[in-house]
Amino acid sequence: TWVDGDGGESVGYCQIQPQWWQWMADLIGSDLYEPAGNLRTGCAVLAYLVERYGDIEDALTAYNTGSPGVSEYAAALLERTREYEL
């Protein structure tokens, strides 16, 4: 397995914590420990959070911290995405 980031609790490219999101991986039929499955689950989690909170900044903050709101993490990601807009 490939574990990284926060003392071994999160897995994969999307740094998903199985204790909170294994149910989502199971729901969509993904394996958190397989790269494509981890990315697929990360996208599903983010879509779920956007639907739940209704705002991408709240969703990104919740993805990172567990709670919605304004954060430097969300602001940095949103700023970075502007570089790729057409």
Salt bridges, closest charged atoms under 4 A:
GLU79 OE1 - ARG82 NH1 3.21
GLU83 OE1 - ARG80 NH1 3.33
